[in-house]
Amino acid sequence: MKSEAPPHRAGTKPAGAQAETSGVTRQKKNPPPPIVAESRLKRVDEVKLCSTEQRKKNLAEMHQRTQRLYEQLDEVKHQKALKSRQEDYAKNRLKAKEFHKKTLQKLHAKQTRL
């Protein structure tokens, strides 16, 4: 005679089933972190006071750091290189225009002498 298993309830596993159905084993929850000594905790009643000069100095340092980090970005470097290249092209065009103007003046001067 076969022994009948008790009826299966939804959401429960049979007595012989493993917890490893999805390929992941269940682990126990991590224990709570150890209690930290009071000396290492920040005290609430301690307030850090800064003078207005110190606050302005800190603000200036933050702006300098932000500006430095911004200028180190690849996109910003690329834009600066592109802008400087365009400025160089504009300077060269201006020089070429002046050179052309001078050569025309010299040519006209030679033609009037003859």
Backbone torsions as a table, in degrees:
resi	resn	phi	psi	omega
1	MET	NA	138.9	179.2
2	LYS	-88.5	142.9	174.5
3	SER	-87.3	134.3	-177.8
4	GLU	-84.7	139.2	177.8
5	ALA	-79.4	149.4	177.9
6	PRO	-64.6	153.0	-179.2
7	PRO	-58.1	141.9	-176.1
8	HIS	-85.0	127.9	177.3
9	ARG	-91.8	150.4	178.6
10	ALA	-70.2	134.6	177.1
11	GLY	89.0	-4.4	177.7
12	THR	-112.6	159.7	-179.2
13	LYS	-106.4	151.4	175.0
14	PRO	-63.4	162.2	-174.0
15	ALA	-61.2	-31.9	-176.5
16	GLY	-93.2	1.1	-175.5
17	ALA	-78.1	147.6	178.6
18	GLN	-90.8	161.8	176.9
19	ALA	-82.3	-0.3	-172.8
20	GLU	-99.6	48.4	-178.5
21	THR	-77.0	-33.6	-178.2
22	SER	-96.4	7.0	179.0
23	GLY	90.9	-2.2	-179.1
24	VAL	-117.6	129.6	179.0
25	THR	-86.6	144.6	178.7
26	ARG	-82.4	139.9	178.6
27	GLN	-114.8	158.8	177.0
28	LYS	-69.2	152.4	178.3
29	LYS	-64.6	146.5	178.4
30	ASN	-65.8	141.7	177.8
31	PRO	-68.2	154.7	179.5
32	PRO	-62.5	152.7	-178.5
33	PRO	-63.2	152.0	-178.9
34	PRO	-64.7	153.9	-179.0
35	ILE	-71.3	130.9	-177.4
36	VAL	-88.3	141.6	179.5
37	ALA	-62.6	148.1	-177.2
38	GLU	-62.6	-29.5	-177.1
39	SER	-66.8	-26.5	-179.0
40	ARG	-85.0	-17.4	-179.8
41	LEU	-77.4	147.0	176.6
42	LYS	-74.1	140.4	178.6
43	ARG	-87.5	138.2	-177.0
44	VAL	-72.5	-34.0	-175.1
45	ASP	-78.2	-8.7	177.3
46	GLU	-85.7	126.3	-179.6
47	VAL	-122.4	131.8	179.4
48	LYS	-84.5	120.3	-179.4
49	LEU	-102.7	135.2	177.4
50	CYS	-124.1	141.1	175.4
51	SER	-76.5	167.2	-179.8
52	THR	-65.0	-34.4	178.2
53	GLU	-65.1	-43.5	179.9
54	GLN	-64.6	-40.5	179.4
55	ARG	-63.8	-42.2	178.5
56	LYS	-64.9	-39.1	178.9
57	LYS	-64.3	-45.0	178.7
58	ASN	-61.9	-40.1	179.5
59	LEU	-65.1	-42.4	178.6
60	ALA	-63.8	-40.9	178.4
61	GLU	-63.7	-39.1	178.6
62	MET	-64.7	-41.2	178.9
63	HIS	-64.6	-41.7	178.6
64	GLN	-62.8	-43.0	-179.8
65	ARG	-64.4	-43.1	179.3
66	THR	-62.5	-43.6	-179.9
67	GLN	-63.4	-42.2	-179.7
68	ARG	-63.9	-44.9	179.5
69	LEU	-66.1	-36.6	178.5
70	TYR	-64.3	-42.5	-178.2
71	GLU	-70.1	-18.1	178.9
72	GLN	-84.6	-8.1	179.6
73	LEU	-67.1	141.3	-178.8
74	ASP	-61.5	-40.1	-179.0
75	GLU	-63.4	-41.0	-179.6
76	VAL	-68.6	-40.7	177.2
77	LYS	-60.6	-42.3	179.8
78	HIS	-63.3	-43.7	179.5
79	GLN	-63.7	-40.2	178.8
80	LYS	-64.7	-42.7	179.4
81	ALA	-63.3	-41.9	178.8
82	LEU	-62.9	-43.6	-179.8
83	LYS	-65.1	-43.6	-179.8
84	SER	-66.1	-36.6	177.2
85	ARG	-63.4	-43.0	178.6
86	GLN	-64.9	-38.3	177.3
87	GLU	-64.7	-40.5	177.6
88	ASP	-62.9	-42.1	178.2
89	TYR	-61.0	-42.2	-179.7
90	ALA	-64.5	-41.1	178.0
91	LYS	-63.7	-43.2	179.7
92	ASN	-64.1	-39.9	177.2
93	ARG	-62.8	-40.8	178.9
94	LEU	-64.2	-43.5	178.1
95	LYS	-63.4	-41.2	179.2
96	ALA	-64.3	-38.4	178.7
97	LYS	-64.7	-44.1	178.3
98	GLU	-64.1	-42.0	178.8
99	PHE	-62.1	-43.8	179.1
100	HIS	-61.5	-41.4	179.4
101	LYS	-62.8	-44.1	-179.7
102	LYS	-66.0	-41.9	179.9
103	THR	-66.1	-36.1	175.8
104	LEU	-65.0	-39.5	178.3
105	GLN	-63.3	-43.1	179.0
106	LYS	-64.1	-40.8	179.3
107	LEU	-63.6	-43.4	178.4
108	HIS	-65.4	-36.4	179.4
109	ALA	-65.9	-40.0	178.4
110	LYS	-65.9	-40.4	-177.7
111	GLN	-68.2	-33.8	-179.5
112	THR	-74.7	-26.8	178.8
113	ARG	-70.6	-33.4	-176.1
114	LEU	-77.6	NA	NA
